[in-house]
Amino acid sequence: MSNDTTTVAGDRDPEETRKMVRERYETIASDSQNCCGDVGIDTTDDGGCCDGTEGASGSERLGYDADDVASVAEGADLGLGCGNPKAFAEMAAGETVLDLGSGAGFDCFLAAREIGPDGTVIGVDMTPEMVSKARENVAKNDADNVEFRLGEISHLPVADATIDVVISNCVVNLAPEKQLVFDDAFRVLKPGGRVAISDVVQTAPFPDDVKMDPDSLTGCVAGASTIENLEAMLDNAGFEAIEIAPKGESTEFISDWDADRDLGEYLVSATIEARKPPQNP
């Protein structure tokens, strides 16, 4: 069974990939209210992690409801993502939640409502501009139980066995070393803890021009893994109860990500769930 722990589009060096991703999301954080805005990147042409629409209707297409969108102050919802991890993470009061690639904090602030004042939400993002934007949004959302840390999701700035649930929204596909991401998620989870991730999965081989296109890589396209490879990486990390469920309806908004080709022929959004085994008695 193949396992794409390091392979990225065009077999680029992992550090080169991280640099490209960081630069793109620095631009989004610095110059835009959401990823479909005027940031010098035409997301409908290059396949961004974005459905090509603006405002609440865009987030609702990803699976959020109007109450979710209305509950978070302006500036946190950048229109990024390919699903709604809150919908299946089953977060409970008092839990500690970790968001991989937290951006401006939208999913973190929604999680904070789920776990209440006795819980904690930690967002990790590798783009300093995103972390600064998210920290500014803490006060806007009166979210004293949310904090944001600068770091890479393959080397999390989080202590061992301190997290109840790891969430993420269309970010793991951007990581050049995905096995390390799942290994570190396993490390930080408490025994019995779980992952609840929304991401894109590859359903058919990409054309060569997509694989080699930097915009396709940083736009949540060319870095997508197959379900088989994701299952293998989660298993290698030590997870059990692995379930990856494609969301067929997601091809509707994925098809809007590129004006020149129908990306729904190659990608679908999926829910990715797994659990760290409980501690032995």
N, C-alpha and C positions, 0 to 999 in steps of 0.2 A: 504494500500500500504506500503510495507516495505521500510525502509530508512536506508542505512548502513553508518550513520554519524560517527560511531566510530569503527565498526567492521573491523578487518583486518584479514589476513590469520592466522588461528590457534587461533583467539581471543587473540592475543598478546597485552600486555600493549602498549599504544601509544608511550610512551617514549622508550620502548625497540625497537619498530619499527623504530623510528627516529634514534636511535643509530646505528642500522644495516644499514640503508640507508646511513647515514653520513659516516660510515666507508668504505662502498663500494665505494662511489664516492670520498672520500679522496684518496683511492688507485688509482682510475682512473686518478684523477687530478695530482697526484704526480708522477706516474710511466709510463704514457702512452700518446702517441700522439692521439690515439682514442680508443674507448672502445673495439675494437676487437684486440688490441695489447696485448703484454705480460705484464699483470698486475697481474698475479697470479690467474686470473679468466678466465676460459674457457667459453666465452660467447656463443659459439655454443652448449655447454652442459648444461648450467644452465639457459638459457633463458634471456639473457641480453637485454636491450633496444637498440638493435643493430641488423643489418641485416646479420652479419656474413661475411661481406666483408670490404675491406679497401678503403680509398681514395674517390675520387669524385664519382665513380660508386655507392658506398653505399648510399651517400646522394641523388643522383639522383633517386635511387629506392624509396626513401621516398617522392619524389615529388618536389625536388629542380631541377633547371636546371643548365646547365654548367656555365652560367653566374653568378648565385648565388654563386656557389662554388668558382669560380675564383676570385670573388670580395672581398673575405674575406681572410686575411692573414693566413698563416699556423699556426696552434695551437689553433684556435678557434673552428673548426669543429672536435668534438671528435667522430663523428659517432653515437651519441646518438639521440634518437627520434623515432617517428613512423608516421611522417607526416611533413607538411610544413605550419605552421599557417600563414605565410606571404601571401600565395596563396589565402586566403579567408578573411583576416582581413580587407582588403580595407583601409589600412592606408593612411592618407592624409597629405600633407605638413603642418607643424606646430603643429601636434598633439603630445600629451604626451603618450608614450607607456610603459606599465609595463609587464615584462617577468617573470612569475612565474617559479622558478627553472632554472635560466639562464645559469648554467654550465659555460663553458669557453667563452660564449658570442656570439656564431654563429648567433642565431636568433636576438639578439640585434643589431649586426652590420648590418644585412640585413634590419632590421627595420629602422635603422638610415638613410639608403639610401632612404627609402620610405618617411620619414617625413622631410628630409632635415635639413639644419643648424638651422632653426627656431624652430624645434621640439626637444623633449627630449625623451631619452630612459632610463628606469631604470630597471636594472636586479636585482633580489633578489634570493639568494641561501643560504642554511643553512650550506654549507660546506666551512670552511675558506680557504681550499686549492683551491677550485674552484673559490672563489671570488678573491683570490690573482692572480690566473692564468688569470682570465678575466680582471682584472685591468692591468696586464702586456700587454694584447692584445689590450687595448685601444690605446696605442701609435702606435703599429704595424699597426693598421687600421685607424690611423688619425681620430679618432672618438671622437671629443671633446664634442659632445652632448650625449655621453653614459656614465652612471655611474653604479657602482655595489655596492649593499648593502648586508651585512650579515644579514640574518633573516630567519624566517620560513614563509612559504606561508600561514599558518593558523593564523599568527600574523604579518602582513606585516608592515615593518618600513616605512610607506608611509602615508601621511596626507589624511584626508577625502576629497572626491570629487575633486581630482586633476588629475585623469587619464582619458584619452579618450578611450583607448582600452587596455584590458588585454589579453595577449597572453601566451601560454604555449605549451610545446612539450613533451608529454609522461612523465609528472611529477605528475599531480594530483593523478594518480593511486597509487603513492608512499606514499601519505599522509594518516596517520591513522585516521584523523578526517576531512573527506572531507567536511562535512557541514560547518565547520569553515572556510575552504578555500573559499568556495563560498560566505559565509557571509562577509568575509573580502574583497573579490574582489568587492562585491556590495558596501561596505563602501567607498572604495577608488575611485570608478568610479564617474565621473561627471554625473549629470542627463542626460539621453540619451546616456550615454557611453555603451560600449559593451564588451563582451568577445568573443574571437576567439581562441579556444583551439583544438589542436590535441592530442588525447589520445587513449588508448586502452579501449575497452568495452568488458565485458564478454557476450558471446553468448550462453554458455552452462555451467552447473555446473562443477567445477574443481574436478578431482580426489583427494582423501584425501592426497596422497603423494605430490601433487602440493600445496594444501592449507597449509600444514605444513612445506614446504620447505623454509628455509630462503632465499636461492638463488632465488627462484621463486618470493618471495615477493620483494626483492631488485632489481630484474631484470625485473620489469614492467609486471609481469604476475599475481601473486596471489592477488594483491591488486586492480585489475580492478573491476569496478562496472558494473552493468547492465544498459542498457539505461533507463529502468523504474526508477531505483534509482537515476540516474543522473538527470533526468527530475524532480523528486520530490525534490531533494536537491536544484536545481536552483530555482524552484518555491517557496520553503520555504524561500530562501534567498531574494526573492522579484523580481526576474527577470521576464521579459516577452519576447515574441517572441522567445521562446526556440526551437531550431532546432538541432537535433542530427542525423547526417547522416553517417551510416557505409560505409566504403570504401572496397567493396568486394575484390578489387585487392590486398589489403594489406595482405591477407592471404598468398600470395606468399613469402613475406619476413618474415612474422611472423612464417611461417613453418620452416624457417631456424634457429630460435632462440634456438632450442633444438634438439640435435641429437637423443634423446631417444623417443621422442613423437612428434606428429604433433600438435603444439599449435594453428594452424589455426582452429582446431576443437572446440576451447574454446574461442578464442579471435579474434577481428577484430579492426583495427584502425578506428577512426571516427572523424569527425569534429563536434565540440560542439560550438554552437553559442547561444547567449542570449543578451538581452539588458536591461539596467536599465531604468525604466520609466522616461520620461522627467519631468522636474519640472512643477508643476501645475502653470497655469497662475496667 
